[in-house]
Amino acid sequence: MAGLDVPVEPRKRTLFVIDCAKSPEGTANVNHGRLPLMIDPTGVFCRPEGRFFLTGCAPVEDPAVDWDDFEPRYEEFEDIIWPTLAERSASFEAVKVINQWAGHYDFNRLDHNLVVGRHPEVRNFVFANGFSGHGLQQGPAAGRGVSELIIYDEYRSLDLREVGYERIVENRPFIEKAVI
Ligand SMILES: Cc1cc2nc3c(=O)[nH]c(=O)nc-3n(C[C@H](O)[C@H](O)[C@H](O)COP(=O)(O)OP(=O)(O)OC[C@H]3O[C@@H](n4cnc5c(N)ncnc54)[C@H](O)[C@@H]3O)c2cc1C
């Protein structure tokens, strides 16, 4: 709407909640402890979600999708996630999907990183987007940085200029590699 060009597009990610008949965490009698967040080198990840587990993966094909396309990619569980989890632990051989949903990464094609700060010319336009799937971790710092920019017209706590919009215009990537 502002007529500004940002290389950020919606990429779909599907999450699955699974019930595990023989939990790798054991039972009340034999407790193996909580499963930590596990990220397999293939990009399949899994963590406890109450008495269930939450899991997802990096898709093989990862095109931009329509803004209103939230249809889960059911096949990712059978094709990618389940075989990978079962390979890591026999406990994951007998599982049942009990819920799934899709969300969008605001994916920055340039460097998979956030875009924060003022537009160099349209000075009253402040970016905070392009988090590429790691925005919960960066959100608190981005929010504080944006509020400092608005109130003081400068960053005070953390200098966030490295992830400003200028790098987009200058085609100067600030690469984030750890993206699932
Ligand atoms: C499946 C999935 C897994 C993720 N996992 C992780 C993770 O493990 N760790 C991590 O750090 N990050 C993760 N993320 C990324 C993280 O969720 C996002 O980066 C973060 O939520 C972005 O925050 P935001 O405030 O920029 O946008 P959002 O959280 O999307 O907030 C935007 C808000 O604006 C509202 N809105 C939109 N349009 C309008 C309008 N016209 N008027 C008024 N309101 C409007 C929306 O309803 C929404 O509430 C994940 C994302 C997805 C999809």
The ligand as a Gaussian input file, in Angstrom:
#p B3LYP/6-31G(d) Opt

LIG

0 1
 C        4.644000     -22.492000      11.904000
 C        5.527000     -21.417000      12.463000
 C        6.476000     -21.754000      13.411000
 C        7.283000     -20.753000      13.958000
 N        8.206000     -21.111000      14.904000
 C        8.986000     -20.176000      15.449000
 C        9.955000     -20.522000      16.434000
 O       10.092000     -21.695000      16.820000
 N       10.744000     -19.538000      16.944000
 C       10.624000     -18.245000      16.532000
 O       11.370000     -17.394000      17.022000
 N        9.705000     -17.873000      15.615000
 C        8.889000     -18.811000      15.058000
 N        7.981000     -18.459000      14.096000
 C        7.983000     -17.096000      13.596000
 C        7.181000     -16.135000      14.457000
 O        5.924000     -16.690000      14.777000
 C        7.004000     -14.838000      13.640000
 O        8.266000     -14.418000      13.155000
 C        6.424000     -13.742000      14.517000
 O        5.164000     -14.142000      15.016000
 C        6.275000     -12.463000      13.700000
 O        5.744000     -11.479000      14.550000
 P        5.040000     -10.201000      13.973000
 O        4.562000      -9.428000      15.152000
 O        5.950000      -9.538000      12.985000
 O        3.807000     -10.751000      13.109000
 P        2.514000     -11.542000      13.585000
 O        2.781000     -12.365000      14.822000
 O        2.012000     -12.239000      12.354000
 O        1.525000     -10.382000      14.003000
 C        0.896000      -9.558000      13.042000
 C       -0.441000      -9.168000      13.632000
 O       -1.034000      -8.162000      12.810000
 C       -2.392000      -8.489000      12.653000
 N       -2.834000      -7.856000      11.404000
 C       -2.566000      -8.227000      10.135000
 N       -3.121000      -7.378000       9.272000
 C       -3.754000      -6.437000      10.007000
 C       -4.522000      -5.281000       9.677000
 N       -4.717000      -4.913000       8.405000
 N       -5.015000      -4.555000      10.685000
 C       -4.790000      -4.907000      11.973000
 N       -4.076000      -5.991000      12.354000
 C       -3.572000      -6.736000      11.371000
 C       -2.451000     -10.002000      12.619000
 O       -3.724000     -10.471000      12.946000
 C       -1.422000     -10.361000      13.689000
 O       -1.976000     -10.430000      14.981000
 C        7.137000     -19.417000      13.534000
 C        6.178000     -19.090000      12.573000
 C        5.389000     -20.065000      12.039000
 C        4.349000     -19.702000      11.010000

